[in-house]
Amino acid sequence: MGPMATESNQLYEALFLLSQQEVANDFAGCVQHVRGIFERAEAELLVLRKWDERRLAYEIKGQKRGTYLLTYFRIEGAKIPSIERDCGLSEQILRVLIIKADHIGETELGLARRDQDATLEGTLRGTGTEDQAAAPPVAAAPPVAAAPPVAAAPPVAAATVDDANQLLT
């Protein structure tokens, strides 16, 4: 029973905050865990990409850092609570935010798909983006000559409070 694209399926955007400890131990496993949540909800996962790793403003479940995954998917609105419930029961997912993605057009979705290929696959391989791996090495810049010494500025007379008051009047 796979995901089906029907007229009642809406486009949604979800941002997952994953435990940094779990990501450090098994990033591929965390990604597969998120994919499994979408499969159980019979959602059509369009984009799943690593967004960022950040220090959290406050501790969440004992974690001070987290990794964000950004997803776009199609699903019937009535099935959103099942995704939220699975996320709430997960030890790998610290938080999730799901919003309707009416603001995303096909162009933006296409760009997100392209970015997904570069960021997620590169992270899973541990090499960064594929563009970086294919780029030729950059030649080192020639050494910069030392700048000539700067002449010392003339001494400034010490100003008094009376001097300042005269300037103000």
N, C-alpha and C positions, 0 to 999 in steps of 0.2 A: 504494500500500500504506500505508494510514493506521493510526493507533493504534486498537486495539480494546479495549474494556472486557470482560475475561473474569474468571472467578472466580479465576484464578491471579495476576491483577495485584494487587499490593500497593500501599498508599499509602506514599510516601516523602517526606521533607523534605530539601532540599539548600540549603546556604548557599554561594554562590559569592563569592570575593574577587577583584574585578576590578582590573586595573592602573588607577590614578588617571590616568595619562597617557593611556591608551587611552580612558577614559571622558570625559576632558576634550576629546579630539579628536572623538569620535563616540559619544555615549551610545546613540543609537538603533541604531547598528551593533553595539555590544557586546550589547545586548538581543537583536538578531536572531541574533547568533552563538550565544548561549545557547539560544535557541529552536531553532536548527538542530541543535544537539547532541541535543536531545530528539527532534526529528523523525527524525534518523538512527537513534536507538535505538528508535524506534517507541513512545515513551512518550506517555501522555496528560497533557499539561501542564494542571494545574488552576489554579494561581496562580503568577504571577511578579511580584514587586514589589521596588522598591528599598527596602532596609532601612536602610542608614546609610552615611555616609562617615566614616572615622576615620583617625587617625594610628596607624600600626602599632607594636607593641611593639619590633619589630626589622625591619631591611630584608629584603624578600623580592624577589629578582630586581632589586635596585637601587631598589625602590620604598619610600618612607617612608610613603605614604598609600594607602588603598584604598577601594573602594566595594563594599558588600555587596549581593548580590541574594538574596532568599529565595524559594524555590520549593517547591511541593507538586505531586506528580505520581504517576501510577499506571503501573506497569511490572512485567514479570516479573522476579523477583529475579536470574535468570541474565543479564539484560541490563545490570545495574548496572556491571560491569567495562568495558563499551564506553563508557559515559558518563564514567567515571573516566579511561579511556585518552584520549578526545578532550580532556578538560580538561587532562590532563598534557601534551598536544602543543600546546595553545593558548598563544599569546603574550599574549592578553588576560586569561586566567584565571590568577591567581597560585596560588590554592588552592581546593579544594572539599571540603566535608564532606557526606556523604550518610548519613542514618539512616532506619530504618524509623519511620514516623509512626503507630504504633499508639495513641499518646497523643492524637492529634487526632481529635475527633469531628466530626460534620456541622455542628454549630453553630459551632465554631471555624473550620472550613473555609469556611463561609459568610461569617463575619466577615473572614477573610483575603481572600476574593474581593472583598468590598466595599472593603477597604483598598487592594487592588491597583488598582482603578479610579481611586482618588483620588491615590495616590502615584506610580504609574508614568506615567500619562497626563499628570499635571501636570508631572512632571520632563521628559518628552519635549517638552512644549510650552515648558518653561522658565518656567512661571508659578506653580509651587507647586501646592497642591491646588486642585481646582475649588471646594471650599467657600470657600476664601479669595478666589477670584476673584469669586464670586457675592455675597459678604457686602457690605453697605453700608458706606461709610466711617464710621469712628468719630469722633465729635466730640472735639476737644481738651479736656482737663481744664482747669478754671480754675486760674490761678496760685495757688500756696500762699504764704500770708503767712509772713514771716520769723519764726522763733521768738524770744522775748525772750532776752537774754543770760543765761547761767547764772552765778550768783554763785560766786566763787572759794571753794574749800574752805579751812577753817582749816589752818594749817601743822601738820604731823605731827612730833612729837618723834622724833629719831633714836633707834632702838633699838640697844642694844649686845648683845653676845654674853651678858653677864651677865644682862641683862633676859630674854633668851630662855631661858637655863638656869633662872632662877627660875620662869618659867611652866611649864616641863616638870617641875619637882619638886613 
